[in-house]
Structures are given as structure tokens and as C-alpha cells.
Amino acid sequence: MANETGAGSGAQQSDESEGGRVDAADRAADLALRALVGVARTLPYGARIRFGGAVFARAVAPLTRMGARIDENLSYIYPDLSDAARRRRARAAARQAGRLLMENYSSTELARRMASVAPTGPGLPALAAARDEGRPVLLLTGHFGNYEAARACLVAQGYEIGGLYRPMANALVNRHYVATMQAIGGPIFPQGRAGTKGLIAHLKRGGMAMMLNDLYTGTGVTLPFLGRPAMTSPHPAEIALRTGAEVVCVFGTRRGDGLSFDVEVEAPLPRTDALKMTRAYNDAVSARIRAHPEQWFWMHRRWKRKWNRGEGMEPGLHPAELPSRRSRL
């Protein structure tokens, strides 16, 4: 599930829930999600995952702004795709999102399945050495394939992996969204001053943590992502340099059966400076997307320009570059 942030919609009926503002639209979205997951959980695992994919591809994406966002981003990155090819890729991306949602709301079974998967990749020796020597590791990944499948696989191999997450805009959904991450294992820290402080302390004790850094951030720097300028946070690299953590990219790539994953651990990023390391991370994620474009979350407004109420925006921008309306799906 995409964990985008945003301001409230301004509905009149609202209250506070666990530190976040909740309105009528939030309650409706939470009830719809709970109903969807509840129905899906009556199905066997394989049927449940396929059901989630079908619902997102055939209903959620076409009936919400998700579908428009996916189409805008695909046309921006792949301008030469025919309309028919772009529609096929958009449906596949929406299907991927629904499957991921159901997998992460089936965390116990996902973890059990991933326990039988052997991770591969040139970074495995460095990862094992860091664990044995009690040195910190920051595992970087993105909204590609299933990042929780990758974490579950490594946890089953004896690694304790926490993480820093960006809270959902909808506080009601965020409550059970966080529970899916906690079920995999390892300490989980919310984005923000307190959460970052906890993550840094965890790393300084020699811990391991996973972060996703492929979303827009208005406080970031402009770096290429899939060949287009995108606001990217240098914060993970800065944390790694501050704590002495090894930075390793890891990815859980969905196999052709739609249910299984390959988990690949890349060689550690060279310790240079935050800007170079962040660009290397962008390149690593971009390479994965180019190889399997349908497995990334194209509904993120990854390439939008820095939000400034639209003031001073040059004319002729592609819709993918425009500042977003502050609203939820």
C-alpha cells in the first residue's frame, strides 16, 4: 500500500485519532479497506492475493485518482508507449499494488512462505559479516515488488531488521498498516524527530534497519530517477554516514507465478558523501524498475515539482510534474 502523506480533505465531521486528524472520508476509506481485507481473508492465500490484484486493477484504479496518477507517470517516463501498451502496463501496476496490499495484510503467511526462500546477491557476505561483528546496516529498498517479503526473508535467515516508515495520512488506516510491519519483526520507527532518534540509536547499537526512499520529499534534493529530475531525500545516506552503517540495497522481485519472490542483496554502496550515495540508490531502484516496470508503485507523485501552492510554476509542465492537490486517494 502506498504510504503517501497529505493534509485533511476539510470535511466538517472530524476528530482526532492517535495523533492524526480523522474526517468522514477517512472513516469511509478505513471501512472500505477493512471490508476488502475481511472478504479476502476468507479465501485461501493464493486466491486472496489474486483477488486483491483484481480488485485494484478493475475497480480501485479506474474509480479513483490512482488510475490517473499511474497513467500520468507512465506517459512521462515512457512517452513512446502506445496507448494500448500503457493501459496494459497501468493495469499490471494496479494489480501489483493490490497483491502487495493483501500480502502485507497476510503477514504471518507471507513470513512463513519467505522462510523457504534463500536470498542471493553479492551483498550477502557483507551483510553476514556485519551481523556477526555487530556492525550497523541500513538496508535501502523501494516500493518495488514486495519490500516486506524481502525483510521477512532476511528475518528468517537470522537477521533482526527494524525500519523507519512514513505514517499514512489516514490515521485509522495507519493503525493497522503499522501492525502489518510489526508482525514481521524488528523495531519500527515512525518518520519524524522522535522516530529518527530511535532509528539512529538502534543503528548505533549495531542494529539493522530497512528504509524506502523512492517517494517525493519537499526537503530533498533534485536527482535523476528513471532519467527524470525527482526530489529525493539524502536523509538515509546522512544517517548511514553519521552512524557508520553499511548501506545495502535489497529487493524482493515478484516471480512469474505472481505469488513467489526472489530476494536479492546488492553489494554495499561505496561510502562517499550523502549526495553521491543517494544518487547511487536512485540508480539501483531505477534499474529494478526498468527490468520490471509493472512491479513499481506508479501511483506515487514521484516527479512533481516542489510544492509552493502552484506559484511560479513554469507553463507547459507534464501533469506528472505538477504540484499535487493535497488530498488522499
RODO-2510 file (C-alpha; in nm, 4 decimals, decimal comma):
residues 329
     n   res          X          Y          Z
     1     m     0,0000     0,0000     0,0000
     2     a     0,1296     0,3455    -0,0844
     3     n     0,2010     0,5419     0,2306
     4     e     0,1684     0,8940     0,0997
     5     t     0,1163     1,1867     0,3337
     6     g    -0,1203     1,4772     0,2836
     7     a    -0,3443     1,7288     0,4575
     8     g    -0,7033     1,6576     0,5510
     9     s    -0,9819     1,6989     0,2984
    10     g    -1,1633     1,9589     0,5072
    11     a    -1,4797     1,7606     0,5745
    12     q    -1,6855     1,9082     0,8559
    13     q    -1,7168     1,5900     1,0606
    14     s    -1,3761     1,5209     1,2077
    15     d    -1,1955     1,4188     1,5246
    16     e    -0,8519     1,3113     1,6402
    17     s    -0,7238     0,9540     1,6311
    18     e    -0,3781     0,8573     1,7532
    19     g    -0,2304     1,1953     1,6775
    20     g    -0,3810     1,2290     1,3280
    21     r    -0,6882     1,4188     1,2152
    22     v    -0,9712     1,1945     1,1037
    23     d    -1,2665     1,3037     0,8906
    24     a    -1,5630     1,1348     0,7292
    25     a    -1,3653     1,0441     0,4175
    26     d    -1,1004     0,8758     0,6334
    27     r    -1,3639     0,6702     0,8096
    28     a    -1,5189     0,5643     0,4801
    29     a    -1,1785     0,4664     0,3365
    30     d    -1,0914     0,2714     0,6516
    31     l    -1,4238     0,0845     0,6460
    32     a    -1,3809     0,0039     0,2757
    33     l    -1,0297    -0,1274     0,3304
    34     r    -1,1331    -0,3344     0,6306
    35     a    -1,4206    -0,4811     0,4314
    36     l    -1,1931    -0,5640     0,1377
    37     v    -0,9346    -0,7317     0,3600
    38     g    -1,2077    -0,9108     0,5560
    39     v    -1,3567    -1,0632     0,2421
    40     a    -1,0140    -1,1559     0,1100
    41     r    -0,9190    -1,3335     0,4314
    42     t    -1,1984    -1,5854     0,3769
    43     l    -1,0070    -1,7103     0,0722
    44     p    -0,7031    -1,9392     0,0557
    45     y    -0,3742    -1,7489     0,0327
    46     g    -0,3223    -1,7721    -0,3436
    47     a    -0,6811    -1,6793    -0,4254
    48     r    -0,6645    -1,3973    -0,1701
    49     i    -0,3614    -1,2390    -0,3346
    50     r    -0,5113    -1,2703    -0,6827
    51     f    -0,8386    -1,1255    -0,5545
    52     g    -0,6598    -0,8176    -0,4204
    53     g    -0,4854    -0,7671    -0,7514
    54     a    -0,8075    -0,7990    -0,9479
    55     v    -0,9952    -0,5525    -0,7266
    56     f    -0,7259    -0,2878    -0,7635
    57     a    -0,6859    -0,3394    -1,1388
    58     r    -1,0572    -0,3487    -1,2209
    59     a    -1,2114    -0,1188    -0,9605
    60     v    -0,9810     0,0826    -0,7354
    61     a    -0,7540     0,2264    -1,0039
    62     p    -1,0280     0,3051    -1,2595
    63     l    -1,2580     0,4625    -0,9992
    64     t    -1,0055     0,6730    -0,8049
    65     r    -0,7235     0,9161    -0,8769
    66     m    -0,4846     0,6238    -0,8530
    67     g    -0,5533     0,5310    -1,2138
    68     a    -0,4902     0,8845    -1,3379
    69     r    -0,1644     0,9095    -1,1441
    70     i    -0,0379     0,5814    -1,2841
    71     d    -0,1223     0,6892    -1,6385
    72     e     0,0406     1,0321    -1,5969
    73     n     0,3624     0,8863    -1,4601
    74     l     0,3848     0,6163    -1,7247
    75     s     0,3317     0,8675    -2,0056
    76     y     0,6004     1,0893    -1,8531
    77     i     0,8654     0,8159    -1,8289
    78     y     0,7623     0,6170    -2,1376
    79     p     0,6355     0,8791    -2,3844
    80     d     0,6784     0,6449    -2,6802
    81     l     0,4479     0,3742    -2,5431
    82     s     0,1288     0,3276    -2,7405
    83     d    -0,1955     0,3947    -2,5579
    84     a    -0,2745     0,0245    -2,5548
    85     a     0,0664    -0,0689    -2,4148
    86     r     0,0419     0,1991    -2,1480
    87     r    -0,3018     0,0739    -2,0432
    88     r    -0,1687    -0,2817    -2,0123
    89     r     0,1216    -0,1636    -1,8008
    90     a    -0,1076     0,0515    -1,5875
    91     r    -0,3374    -0,2449    -1,5185
    92     a    -0,0377    -0,4571    -1,4249
    93     a     0,0882    -0,1877    -1,1871
    94     a    -0,2522    -0,1595    -1,0195
    95     r    -0,2690    -0,5379    -0,9917
    96     q     0,0726    -0,5349    -0,8264
    97     a    -0,0492    -0,2804    -0,5696
    98     g    -0,3494    -0,4934    -0,4778
    99     r    -0,1417    -0,8066    -0,4442
   100     l     0,1084    -0,6278    -0,2220
   101     l    -0,1712    -0,4996    -0,0015
   102     m    -0,3129    -0,8476     0,0537
   103     e     0,0309    -0,9977     0,1126
   104     n     0,1156    -0,7418     0,3772
   105     y    -0,2216    -0,7979     0,5457
   106     s    -0,1341    -1,1688     0,5449
   107     s     0,1994    -1,1121     0,7169
   108     t     0,2081    -1,4399     0,9107
   109     e     0,1633    -1,6493     0,5979
   110     l     0,3908    -1,4235     0,3941
   111     a     0,6658    -1,4707     0,6541
   112     r     0,6145    -1,8468     0,6501
   113     r     0,6436    -1,8579     0,2722
   114     m     0,9516    -1,6354     0,2669
   115     a     1,1273    -1,8540     0,5245
   116     s     1,1872    -2,1105     0,2490
   117     v     1,3441    -1,8553     0,0110
   118     a     1,7228    -1,8308     0,0018
   119     p     1,8401    -1,4746    -0,0642
   120     t     2,1049    -1,4207    -0,3293
   121     g     2,3351    -1,1416    -0,4386
   122     p     2,6875    -1,0027    -0,3963
   123     g     2,5962    -0,8194    -0,0753
   124     l     2,5224    -1,1307     0,1302
   125     p     2,8799    -1,1781     0,2641
   126     a     2,8950    -0,8152     0,3773
   127     l     2,5548    -0,8470     0,5422
   128     a     2,6526    -1,1629     0,7279
   129     a     2,9866    -1,0142     0,8360
   130     a     2,8153    -0,7048     0,9751
   131     r     2,5720    -0,9171     1,1735
   132     d     2,8464    -1,1391     1,3136
   133     e     3,0597    -0,8391     1,4077
   134     g     2,7723    -0,6344     1,5488
   135     r     2,8053    -0,3534     1,2943
   136     p     2,5052    -0,1486     1,1770
   137     v     2,3483    -0,1884     0,8327
   138     l     2,0933     0,0345     0,6633
   139     l     1,9029    -0,1680     0,4052
   140     l     1,7571     0,0549     0,1354
   141     t     1,4763    -0,0546    -0,0920
   142     g     1,1753     0,0968    -0,2678
   143     h     0,8080     0,0471    -0,3444
   144     f     0,9010    -0,2301    -0,5821
   145     g     0,7924    -0,5941    -0,5786
   146     n     0,7323    -0,6560    -0,2100
   147     y     0,9752    -0,4938     0,0322
   148     e     0,8170    -0,6748     0,3290
   149     a     0,8762    -1,0061     0,1544
   150     a     1,2445    -0,9165     0,1335
   151     r     1,2530    -0,8217     0,5021
   152     a     1,0687    -1,1404     0,6022
   153     c     1,3175    -1,3487     0,4036
   154     l     1,6151    -1,1920     0,5793
   155     v     1,4497    -1,2162     0,9211
   156     a     1,4063    -1,5898     0,8594
   157     q     1,7817    -1,6053     0,7892
   158     g     1,8532    -1,4760     1,1402
   159     y     1,8676    -1,1009     1,0808
   160     e     1,6759    -0,8652     1,3093
   161     i     1,5618    -0,5822     1,0843
   162     g     1,3704    -0,2793     1,2009
   163     g     1,2642     0,0141     0,9914
   164     l     1,1643     0,3775     0,9574
   165     y     0,8251     0,4314     0,7963
   166     r     0,6241     0,7286     0,6749
   167     p     0,2864     0,7263     0,8556
   168     m    -0,0258     0,7091     0,6437
   169     a    -0,2265     1,0285     0,6073
   170     n    -0,5328     0,8385     0,7286
   171     a    -0,4705     0,7750     1,0999
   172     l    -0,7304     0,4970     1,1122
   173     v    -0,5665     0,3052     0,8289
   174     n    -0,2233     0,3799     0,9710
   175     r    -0,3086     0,1910     1,2893
   176     h    -0,3482    -0,1462     1,1179
   177     y    -0,0955    -0,0629     0,8450
   178     v     0,1749    -0,0351     1,1130
   179     a     0,0611    -0,3632     1,2655
   180     t     0,1411    -0,5438     0,9390
   181     m     0,5017    -0,4226     0,9606
   182     q     0,5387    -0,5051     1,3287
   183     a     0,4263    -0,8611     1,2607
   184     i     0,7385    -0,9285     1,0523
   185     g     0,9715    -0,8436     1,3413
   186     g     1,2237    -0,5784     1,4405
   187     p     1,1658    -0,2333     1,5917
   188     i     0,9574     0,0049     1,3788
   189     f     1,0061     0,3824     1,3992
   190     p     0,7681     0,6479     1,2591
   191     q     0,9166     0,9220     1,0437
   192     g     0,9798     1,2366     1,2459
   193     r     1,2180     1,3646     1,5080
   194     a     1,1419     1,1009     1,7730
   195     g     1,1365     0,8132     1,5243
   196     t     1,4628     0,9201     1,3621
   197     k     1,6237     0,9488     1,7042
   198     g     1,5127     0,5932     1,7827
   199     l     1,6409     0,4639     1,4489
   200     i     1,9809     0,6285     1,4986
   201     a     2,0097     0,4793     1,8474
   202     h     1,9170     0,1372     1,7059
   203     l     2,1878     0,1613     1,4398
   204     k     2,4494     0,2869     1,6843
   205     r     2,3873    -0,0281     1,8878
   206     g     2,4819    -0,2302     1,5811
   207     g     2,1275    -0,2905     1,4603
   208     m     1,9897    -0,3301     1,1108
   209     a     1,7001    -0,1349     0,9629
   210     m     1,5197    -0,1001     0,6311
   211     m     1,4110     0,2245     0,4675
   212     l     1,2179     0,3060     0,1498
   213     n     1,3352     0,6295    -0,0096
   214     d     1,1663     0,6446    -0,3501
   215     l     0,8913     0,8951    -0,2652
   216     y     0,8809     1,2677    -0,3305
   217     t     1,0053     1,4819    -0,0436
   218     g     0,9905     1,8602    -0,0458
   219     t     1,3005     1,8829     0,1743
   220     g     1,5127     1,6706    -0,0574
   221     v     1,7492     1,7366    -0,3440
   222     t     1,6799     1,7048    -0,7162
   223     l     1,8395     1,3901    -0,8565
   224     p     1,7639     1,1720    -1,1597
   225     f     1,5120     0,8929    -1,1063
   226     l     1,4345     0,6893    -1,4161
   227     g     1,6095     0,9623    -1,6098
   228     r     1,3887     1,2480    -1,4855
   229     p     1,4616     1,5012    -1,2089
   230     a     1,2960     1,3997    -0,8821
   231     m     1,3060     1,5362    -0,5294
   232     t     1,4888     1,2742    -0,3227
   233     s     1,5784     1,2715     0,0438
   234     p     1,9510     1,2436     0,1285
   235     h     1,8477     1,1634     0,4863
   236     p     1,9135     0,7852     0,4747
   237     a     2,2661     0,8390     0,3470
   238     e     2,3228     1,1087     0,6089
   239     i     2,2066     0,8699     0,8815
   240     a     2,4375     0,5991     0,7499
   241     l     2,7373     0,8320     0,7465
   242     r     2,6525     0,9554     1,0961
   243     t     2,6164     0,6072     1,2458
   244     g     2,8812     0,4250     1,0436
   245     a     2,6176     0,1935     0,8972
   246     e     2,6843    -0,0068     0,5841
   247     v     2,4337     0,0835     0,3109
   248     v     2,2990    -0,2137     0,1201
   249     c     2,0170    -0,2171    -0,1365
   250     v     1,7828    -0,5164    -0,1203
   251     f     1,4841    -0,6039    -0,3379
   252     g     1,2035    -0,8586    -0,3345
   253     t     1,1135    -0,9206    -0,7003
   254     r     0,7858    -1,0953    -0,7801
   255     r     0,8188    -1,4111    -0,9847
   256     g     0,6083    -1,5016    -1,2842
   257     d     0,3616    -1,7047    -1,0751
   258     g     0,2503    -1,3814    -0,9079
   259     l     0,2909    -1,5242    -0,5569
   260     s     0,6593    -1,6000    -0,5037
   261     f     0,9637    -1,3736    -0,4779
   262     d     1,3345    -1,3653    -0,5414
   263     v     1,5276    -1,1690    -0,2804
   264     e     1,8496    -1,0075    -0,3990
   265     v     2,1037    -0,8267    -0,1818
   266     e     2,3246    -0,5890    -0,3775
   267     a     2,6845    -0,5030    -0,2948
   268     p     2,7196    -0,2243    -0,0343
   269     l     2,7158     0,1280    -0,1727
   270     p     3,0576     0,2967    -0,1621
   271     r     3,0870     0,5311     0,1367
   272     t     3,1388     0,8655    -0,0318
   273     d     2,9084     1,1562     0,0514
   274     a     2,5340     1,1796     0,1035
   275     l     2,4613     1,3176    -0,2440
   276     k     2,6593     1,0528    -0,4311
   277     m     2,5199     0,7723    -0,2170
   278     t     2,1635     0,8935    -0,2700
   279     r     2,2161     0,9109    -0,6436
   280     a     2,3552     0,5557    -0,6371
   281     y     2,0420     0,4442    -0,4540
   282     n     1,8199     0,6125    -0,7159
   283     d     2,0158     0,4343    -0,9879
   284     a     1,9713     0,0981    -0,8136
   285     v     1,5946     0,1373    -0,7807
   286     s     1,5649     0,2713    -1,1361
   287     a     1,7466    -0,0334    -1,2710
   288     r     1,4967    -0,2628    -1,0999
   289     i     1,2023    -0,0676    -1,2362
   290     r     1,3394    -0,0721    -1,5888
   291     a     1,3723    -0,4503    -1,5682
   292     h     1,0228    -0,4979    -1,4203
   293     p     0,8241    -0,1752    -1,4718
   294     e     0,4938    -0,3293    -1,3663
   295     q     0,6297    -0,4002    -1,0168
   296     w     0,6742    -0,0397    -0,9038
   297     f     0,4102     0,1817    -0,7412
   298     w     0,3398     0,4208    -1,0251
   299     m     0,0656     0,5933    -0,8247
   300     h     0,3272     0,7932    -0,6302
   301     r     0,3674     1,1530    -0,7498
   302     r     0,7399     1,0951    -0,7746
   303     w     0,8292     1,3732    -1,0195
   304     k     0,6091     1,6588    -0,9021
   305     r     0,7810     1,9919    -0,8539
   306     k     0,8326     2,1291    -0,5058
   307     w     0,5011     2,2358    -0,3562
   308     n     0,4557     2,6128    -0,3413
   309     r     0,0782     2,6450    -0,3849
   310     g     0,1476     2,6356    -0,7571
   311     e     0,3055     2,9803    -0,7541
   312     g     0,5808     3,0441    -1,0052
   313     m     0,5273     2,7187    -1,1929
   314     e     0,6530     2,7433    -1,5470
   315     p     0,3997     2,6705    -1,8247
   316     g     0,3902     2,3532    -2,0273
   317     l     0,4736     2,1095    -1,7485
   318     h     0,3722     1,7483    -1,7896
   319     p     0,0885     1,6512    -1,5490
   320     a     0,3337     1,4246    -1,3631
   321     e     0,5412     1,7328    -1,2761
   322     l     0,2570     1,9427    -1,1407
   323     p     0,2169     2,0009    -0,7667
   324     s    -0,0426     1,7655    -0,6293
   325     r    -0,3705     1,8525    -0,4703
   326     r    -0,3424     1,7866    -0,1002
   327     s    -0,5878     1,5007    -0,0893
   328     r    -0,5988     1,1287    -0,0394
   329     l    -0,6983     0,8601    -0,2851
***
